């Protein structure tokens, strides 16, 4: 679980994961709930009893159509997938049907149509920062386009072609980052059950070299080899996924097969 994140901070992360038009509609309803619960209270404190009391005291069917609970459902499902809350609180809304919020591995992936993007909390914050930086580049590229289009000869306008290519590349990166944020999942230690996954620190024994190594498994967006952070999509990462202490794995490397024994999995 992500420690000590407040309801206000959780709301900010939730809004960052939404498309602007959807955020405009959903935020006021979730704002109301966060204000009621307490902006400085941690999401760990949020319980099923709180959800039931909120609905009975504030969000009654007499005042609101039950469909207006959807933004709150989305917020609670998001908070569960990101391990902000102790448990999945979506069922406490008592809405009909399966409304998501599954935690951890396969359940969250199924909720998201198989598109779950597993990250650490640091990785989530990094993605949000990247998105902000990418969007900040839009005015500069728009200026380049205006300046290039001032040349009326579009047949041989290299600056215009370059600006259009740059704009297309930027928008593709923005869409990719937004998609990752919408499908972000943090797997807490309990859900991992002692097995290696995103966020785990894994100590290995290189059997052939009799040498110990330690890695932190992260998403592709968080890779930092100098600090021992390797992607779960790298050869070692793929081999280590869902492996536990004492297991041996074989990694197909360019130099040949490498054999490792898992000595310890933390987190």
C-alpha positions as a Markdown table, in Angstrom:
| # | Residue | x | y | z |
|---|---|---|---|---|
| 1 | Unk | 0.0 | 0.0 | 0.0 |
| 2 | Unk | 1.1 | 3.6 | -0.7 |
| 3 | Unk | 1.7 | 5.1 | 2.7 |
| 4 | Unk | 0.1 | 8.3 | 4.0 |
| 5 | Unk | -1.4 | 9.7 | 0.8 |
| 6 | Unk | -4.2 | 12.1 | 1.7 |
| 7 | Unk | -7.6 | 12.1 | 0.1 |
| 8 | Unk | -6.8 | 15.5 | -1.5 |
| 9 | Unk | -3.6 | 14.0 | -3.0 |
| 10 | Unk | -5.5 | 10.9 | -4.2 |
| 11 | Unk | -8.0 | 13.3 | -5.9 |
| 12 | Unk | -5.2 | 15.1 | -7.7 |
| 13 | Unk | -3.8 | 11.8 | -9.0 |
| 14 | Unk | -7.3 | 10.7 | -10.0 |
| 15 | Unk | -8.0 | 13.8 | -12.0 |
| 16 | Unk | -4.6 | 13.6 | -13.7 |
| 17 | Unk | -5.8 | 10.2 | -15.1 |
| 18 | Unk | -8.9 | 11.6 | -16.7 |
| 19 | Unk | -9.5 | 13.2 | -20.0 |
| 20 | Unk | -10.1 | 16.9 | -19.5 |
| 21 | Unk | -13.8 | 16.8 | -20.5 |
| 22 | Unk | -14.5 | 13.9 | -18.1 |
| 23 | Unk | -12.5 | 15.6 | -15.3 |
| 24 | Unk | -14.7 | 18.7 | -15.6 |
| 25 | Unk | -17.8 | 16.6 | -15.0 |
| 26 | Unk | -16.5 | 14.2 | -12.4 |
| 27 | Unk | -14.3 | 16.3 | -10.2 |
| 28 | Unk | -17.1 | 18.4 | -8.5 |
| 29 | Unk | -18.8 | 15.2 | -7.3 |
| 30 | Unk | -15.6 | 13.7 | -6.0 |
| 31 | Unk | -14.6 | 17.0 | -4.5 |
| 32 | Unk | -17.7 | 16.9 | -2.5 |
| 33 | Unk | -16.9 | 13.5 | -1.1 |
| 34 | Unk | -13.2 | 14.5 | -0.3 |
| 35 | Unk | -14.4 | 17.6 | 1.5 |
| 36 | Unk | -16.9 | 15.5 | 3.5 |
| 37 | Unk | -14.3 | 12.9 | 4.4 |
| 38 | Unk | -11.5 | 15.4 | 5.2 |
| 39 | Unk | -8.9 | 16.6 | 2.7 |
| 40 | Unk | -6.0 | 16.0 | 5.1 |
| 41 | Unk | -7.1 | 12.5 | 6.2 |
| 42 | Unk | -5.2 | 9.6 | 4.7 |
| 43 | Unk | -6.8 | 7.2 | 2.3 |
| 44 | Unk | -5.8 | 4.4 | 4.7 |
| 45 | Unk | -8.4 | 5.7 | 7.1 |
| 46 | Unk | -11.2 | 5.5 | 4.6 |
| 47 | Unk | -13.5 | 2.5 | 5.4 |
| 48 | Unk | -16.6 | 0.9 | 4.1 |
| 49 | Unk | -18.5 | 2.4 | 7.0 |
| 50 | Unk | -17.5 | 5.9 | 5.8 |
| 51 | Unk | -18.9 | 5.1 | 2.3 |
| 52 | Unk | -22.2 | 3.9 | 3.7 |
| 53 | Unk | -22.5 | 6.8 | 6.0 |
| 54 | Unk | -21.7 | 9.3 | 3.2 |
| 55 | Unk | -24.4 | 7.9 | 1.0 |
| 56 | Unk | -27.0 | 7.9 | 3.8 |
| 57 | Unk | -26.1 | 11.4 | 5.0 |
| 58 | Unk | -25.2 | 13.3 | 1.9 |
| 59 | Unk | -25.8 | 11.4 | -1.3 |
| 60 | Unk | -29.4 | 10.3 | -1.0 |
| 61 | Unk | -31.5 | 9.2 | -4.0 |
| 62 | Unk | -33.9 | 12.0 | -3.1 |
| 63 | Unk | -31.3 | 14.6 | -3.8 |
| 64 | Unk | -29.3 | 12.9 | -6.6 |
| 65 | Unk | -30.0 | 10.4 | -9.3 |
| 66 | Unk | -28.1 | 7.2 | -8.4 |
| 67 | Unk | -26.1 | 7.5 | -11.6 |
| 68 | Unk | -24.3 | 10.4 | -10.1 |
| 69 | Unk | -22.5 | 7.9 | -7.9 |
| 70 | Unk | -20.5 | 6.9 | -11.0 |
| 71 | Unk | -17.7 | 9.5 | -10.4 |
| 72 | Unk | -17.3 | 8.3 | -6.8 |
| 73 | Unk | -17.2 | 4.7 | -8.0 |
| 74 | Unk | -14.5 | 5.6 | -10.5 |
| 75 | Unk | -12.5 | 7.4 | -7.7 |
| 76 | Unk | -12.8 | 4.4 | -5.3 |
| 77 | Unk | -11.9 | 1.9 | -8.1 |
| 78 | Unk | -8.9 | 4.0 | -9.0 |
| 79 | Unk | -7.8 | 4.3 | -5.4 |
| 80 | Unk | -8.0 | 0.6 | -5.0 |
| 81 | Unk | -6.0 | -0.1 | -8.2 |
| 82 | Unk | -3.3 | 2.3 | -7.0 |
| 83 | Unk | -3.3 | 0.7 | -3.5 |
| 84 | Unk | -4.2 | 4.0 | -1.8 |
| 85 | Unk | -6.9 | 2.3 | 0.3 |
| 86 | Unk | -6.7 | -0.8 | 2.5 |
| 87 | Unk | -9.2 | -2.6 | 0.4 |
| 88 | Unk | -11.5 | -2.3 | -2.6 |
| 89 | Unk | -14.4 | -0.1 | -1.3 |
| 90 | Unk | -16.4 | 0.0 | -4.5 |
| 91 | Unk | -18.8 | -2.8 | -3.3 |
| 92 | Unk | -19.8 | -0.6 | -0.4 |
| 93 | Unk | -21.6 | 1.7 | -2.9 |
| 94 | Unk | -24.0 | -1.3 | -3.5 |
| 95 | Unk | -24.4 | -0.6 | -7.2 |
| 96 | Unk | -25.7 | -3.2 | -9.5 |
| 97 | Unk | -23.2 | -5.3 | -11.5 |
| 98 | Unk | -19.5 | -5.6 | -11.4 |
| 99 | Unk | -18.0 | -2.1 | -11.0 |
| 100 | Unk | -14.3 | -2.7 | -10.7 |
| 101 | Unk | -11.7 | -1.8 | -8.2 |
| 102 | Unk | -10.0 | -5.2 | -8.2 |
| 103 | Unk | -6.5 | -5.0 | -6.7 |
| 104 | Unk | -3.1 | -6.2 | -7.8 |
| 105 | Unk | -2.5 | -8.6 | -10.6 |
| 106 | Unk | -5.1 | -10.4 | -12.8 |
| 107 | Unk | -8.2 | -8.7 | -11.3 |
| 108 | Unk | -7.1 | -5.2 | -12.1 |
| 109 | Unk | -5.9 | -6.2 | -15.5 |
| 110 | Unk | -9.3 | -7.8 | -16.3 |
| 111 | Unk | -11.0 | -4.6 | -15.0 |
| 112 | Unk | -9.0 | -2.5 | -17.5 |
| 113 | Unk | -9.5 | -4.8 | -20.5 |
| 114 | Unk | -6.1 | -6.3 | -20.2 |
| 115 | Unk | -4.4 | -3.0 | -20.5 |
| 116 | Unk | -3.1 | -2.6 | -16.9 |
| 117 | Unk | 0.1 | -0.6 | -16.7 |
| 118 | Unk | 1.9 | -1.7 | -13.6 |
| 119 | Unk | 4.0 | 1.0 | -11.9 |
| 120 | Unk | 5.4 | 2.0 | -8.6 |
| 121 | Unk | 4.1 | 5.2 | -6.9 |
| 122 | Unk | 7.3 | 7.0 | -7.9 |
| 123 | Unk | 6.6 | 5.9 | -11.4 |
| 124 | Unk | 3.1 | 7.2 | -11.3 |
| 125 | Unk | 4.4 | 10.6 | -10.2 |
| 126 | Unk | 7.1 | 10.5 | -12.9 |
| 127 | Unk | 4.4 | 9.9 | -15.5 |
| 128 | Unk | 2.3 | 12.8 | -14.3 |
| 129 | Unk | 5.4 | 15.1 | -14.5 |
| 130 | Unk | 6.2 | 13.8 | -18.0 |
| 131 | Unk | 2.7 | 14.6 | -19.1 |
| 132 | Unk | 2.8 | 18.1 | -17.7 |
| 133 | Unk | 6.2 | 18.7 | -19.5 |
| 134 | Unk | 4.9 | 17.3 | -22.8 |
| 135 | Unk | 1.8 | 19.5 | -22.7 |
| 136 | Unk | 3.9 | 22.5 | -22.0 |
| 137 | Unk | 5.6 | 22.0 | -25.3 |
| 138 | Unk | 2.4 | 22.6 | -27.3 |
| 139 | Unk | 2.5 | 26.4 | -27.5 |
| 140 | Unk | 6.1 | 26.3 | -28.8 |
| 141 | Unk | 5.2 | 23.9 | -31.6 |
| 142 | Unk | 2.1 | 25.9 | -32.4 |
| 143 | Unk | 4.3 | 28.9 | -32.8 |
| 144 | Unk | 6.6 | 27.0 | -35.2 |
| 145 | Unk | 3.6 | 26.0 | -37.2 |
| 146 | Unk | 2.3 | 29.6 | -37.5 |
| 147 | Unk | 5.7 | 30.9 | -38.5 |
| 148 | Unk | 6.2 | 28.1 | -41.1 |
| 149 | Unk | 2.7 | 28.6 | -42.5 |
| 150 | Unk | 3.4 | 32.3 | -43.1 |
| 151 | Unk | 5.4 | 31.1 | -46.1 |
| 152 | Unk | 2.6 | 30.6 | -48.7 |
| 153 | Unk | 4.6 | 28.2 | -50.8 |
| 154 | Unk | 3.5 | 24.9 | -49.1 |
| 155 | Unk | 5.0 | 22.7 | -51.9 |
| 156 | Unk | 8.6 | 23.0 | -50.6 |
| 157 | Unk | 8.3 | 24.1 | -47.1 |
| 158 | Unk | 10.7 | 22.1 | -45.0 |
| 159 | Unk | 10.1 | 24.0 | -41.8 |
| 160 | Unk | 6.4 | 23.4 | -42.0 |
| 161 | Unk | 6.9 | 19.6 | -42.7 |
| 162 | Unk | 9.3 | 19.5 | -39.7 |
| 163 | Unk | 6.9 | 21.3 | -37.4 |
| 164 | Unk | 4.1 | 19.0 | -38.4 |
| 165 | Unk | 6.2 | 15.9 | -37.8 |
| 166 | Unk | 7.2 | 17.4 | -34.4 |
| 167 | Unk | 3.6 | 18.1 | -33.5 |
| 168 | Unk | 2.5 | 14.5 | -34.5 |
| 169 | Unk | 5.3 | 13.0 | -32.4 |
| 170 | Unk | 4.4 | 15.2 | -29.4 |
| 171 | Unk | 0.7 | 14.3 | -29.6 |
| 172 | Unk | 1.5 | 10.6 | -29.9 |
| 173 | Unk | 3.7 | 10.8 | -26.7 |
| 174 | Unk | 0.9 | 12.7 | -24.9 |
| 175 | Unk | -1.7 | 10.1 | -25.8 |
| 176 | Unk | 0.7 | 7.3 | -24.8 |
| 177 | Unk | 1.4 | 8.9 | -21.4 |
| 178 | Unk | -2.3 | 9.6 | -20.8 |
| 179 | Unk | -3.2 | 6.0 | -21.6 |
| 180 | Unk | -0.6 | 4.8 | -19.2 |
| 181 | Unk | -2.0 | 7.0 | -16.4 |
| 182 | Unk | -5.6 | 5.9 | -17.1 |
| 183 | Unk | -4.5 | 2.2 | -16.8 |
| 184 | Unk | -2.0 | 2.6 | -14.0 |
| 185 | Unk | -2.0 | -0.1 | -11.3 |
| 186 | Unk | 0.2 | -0.3 | -8.2 |
| 187 | Unk | 0.6 | -3.9 | -6.9 |
| 188 | Unk | 0.9 | -3.8 | -3.1 |
| 189 | Unk | 3.1 | -6.3 | -1.2 |
| 190 | Unk | 0.1 | -8.3 | 0.0 |
| 191 | Unk | -1.2 | -8.9 | -3.5 |
| 192 | Unk | 2.2 | -10.1 | -4.6 |
| 193 | Unk | 2.2 | -12.9 | -2.0 |
| 194 | Unk | 6.0 | -12.8 | -1.7 |
| 195 | Unk | 6.5 | -13.1 | -5.4 |
| 196 | Unk | 8.5 | -10.7 | -7.5 |
| 197 | Unk | 6.7 | -8.0 | -9.5 |
| 198 | Unk | 6.8 | -4.2 | -10.1 |
| 199 | Unk | 8.2 | -2.5 | -7.1 |
| 200 | Unk | 9.9 | -5.6 | -5.7 |
| 201 | Unk | 13.6 | -5.6 | -4.8 |
| 202 | Unk | 15.1 | -8.9 | -5.8 |
| 203 | Unk | 18.4 | -10.3 | -4.6 |
| 204 | Unk | 19.9 | -12.9 | -6.9 |
| 205 | Unk | 22.7 | -15.3 | -7.0 |
| 206 | Unk | 24.4 | -15.6 | -10.4 |
| 207 | Unk | 25.0 | -19.3 | -10.3 |
| 208 | Unk | 27.6 | -19.5 | -13.0 |
| 209 | Unk | 29.7 | -16.6 | -11.5 |
| 210 | Unk | 28.8 | -17.3 | -7.9 |
| 211 | Unk | 28.1 | -13.6 | -7.6 |
| 212 | Unk | 25.2 | -11.8 | -5.8 |
| 213 | Unk | 23.2 | -9.1 | -7.5 |
| 214 | Unk | 20.3 | -7.0 | -6.5 |
| 215 | Unk | 17.6 | -5.3 | -8.8 |
| 216 | Unk | 14.4 | -3.3 | -8.4 |
| 217 | Unk | 11.7 | -4.3 | -10.8 |
| 218 | Unk | 10.0 | -1.3 | -12.4 |
| 219 | Unk | 7.8 | -0.4 | -15.3 |
| 220 | Unk | 9.4 | 0.4 | -18.7 |
| 221 | Unk | 8.8 | 4.1 | -17.9 |
| 222 | Unk | 11.0 | 4.0 | -14.7 |
| 223 | Unk | 14.1 | 2.2 | -15.9 |
| 224 | Unk | 17.4 | 3.4 | -14.3 |
| 225 | Unk | 20.2 | 0.9 | -14.7 |
| 226 | Unk | 22.7 | 3.0 | -12.8 |
| 227 | Unk | 20.5 | 2.6 | -9.7 |
| 228 | Unk | 19.6 | -1.1 | -10.3 |
| 229 | Unk | 16.1 | -0.4 | -11.7 |
| 230 | Unk | 15.3 | -2.8 | -14.5 |
| 231 | Unk | 12.1 | -3.2 | -16.5 |
| 232 | Unk | 9.8 | -6.1 | -16.1 |
| 233 | Unk | 9.9 | -6.3 | -19.9 |
| 234 | Unk | 13.7 | -6.9 | -19.9 |
| 235 | Unk | 15.0 | -10.4 | -20.2 |
| 236 | Unk | 15.8 | -10.6 | -16.5 |
| 237 | Unk | 12.6 | -8.9 | -15.6 |
| 238 | Unk | 10.5 | -11.3 | -17.6 |
| 239 | Unk | 12.3 | -14.3 | -16.0 |
| 240 | Unk | 11.8 | -12.9 | -12.5 |
| 241 | Unk | 8.1 | -12.0 | -12.7 |
| 242 | Unk | 6.0 | -14.0 | -10.1 |
| 243 | Unk | 9.1 | -15.9 | -8.9 |
| 244 | Unk | 9.8 | -16.4 | -5.2 |
| 245 | Unk | 12.7 | -17.1 | -2.9 |
| 246 | Unk | 14.6 | -20.3 | -3.7 |
| 247 | Unk | 13.5 | -20.5 | -7.3 |
| 248 | Unk | 16.0 | -20.7 | -10.2 |
| 249 | Unk | 15.5 | -18.9 | -13.5 |
| 250 | Unk | 17.3 | -18.9 | -16.8 |
| 251 | Unk | 17.7 | -15.7 | -18.7 |
| 252 | Unk | 18.3 | -15.6 | -22.4 |
| 253 | Unk | 21.0 | -12.9 | -22.8 |
| 254 | Unk | 23.1 | -11.9 | -25.9 |
| 255 | Unk | 26.1 | -13.5 | -24.4 |
| 256 | Unk | 24.2 | -16.8 | -23.8 |
| 257 | Unk | 22.1 | -18.3 | -21.1 |
| 258 | Unk | 22.5 | -17.0 | -17.5 |
| 259 | Unk | 21.3 | -18.9 | -14.5 |
| 260 | Unk | 20.1 | -17.2 | -11.3 |
| 261 | Unk | 18.7 | -18.3 | -8.0 |
| 262 | Unk | 16.3 | -16.0 | -6.2 |
| 263 | Unk | 17.7 | -15.3 | -2.7 |
| 264 | Unk | 15.2 | -12.8 | -1.5 |
| 265 | Unk | 12.2 | -10.8 | -2.6 |
| 266 | Unk | 11.3 | -7.6 | -0.7 |
| 267 | Unk | 8.2 | -5.5 | -1.3 |
